[in-house]
Amino acid sequence: MLRLTPTAKLVINYMAIRHLVDGATYVTFKELVERLGISERRLRALMQELRQAGLVEAYINPSRGRAILYRLAFNNFNFDSPIVEPGLYYIDLPPNVKIPGDLTLRSFSIIRASKLLLYTPVFANRKSLFTLTKCTCTIKPYSEEALAEARAVADSQGVATVVFSSEVDRVEINGANLISSAGVKIYKA
């Protein structure tokens, strides 16, 4: 098991908060130095450790010169028992979303905890990417019959999820409450 230093935990938590609350997919090295007050030398070594551990990914952004962008590698985090209340969840994603990279921690955890995941046609060619969330659920295309099955899973104290895009799909979420709008809209019926 990987043991993180307090400074490493600070960086991971800051990146998670920026992602979950502000919807920021990436953070810059400069932002981390300025916001966290960590020396450049220490942060450079720390980011290298986190990258080697597979917790952080780094990308060069050509539109910003040679700026390196960092993001959390959610698919490498161990969420053995995500705490997700039983129910039927609707996750509204943009049609061009990168799965799992653009998922918020909360949407990632819901998918991971699901017993049944339904996807709409816009995600049909990317359905195998949902397994990168370490979801061991049954993955099916969205239909009225599949939705009835998802409701039955939720009624039996399980977690079921419908992944759709409100920009493209017509999925009725009547009676569902918006529970998160940080980057990804999540509704719970």
Buried (B, 14 or more C-beta within 10 A) or exposed (E): EEEBEEBBEBBBEBBBEBBBEEEBBBBBBEBBBEEBEBEEEEBEEBBEBBBEEEBBBBEEEEEEEEBBBBBBBBBEBEBEEBEBEBBBBBBBBBEEBEBBBBBBBBBBBBBBBBBBBBBBEBBEEEBEBBBBBBBEBBBBEBEEEBBEBBBEBBEEEBBBBBBBBBEEBEBEBEEBEEBBEBBBBBBBB
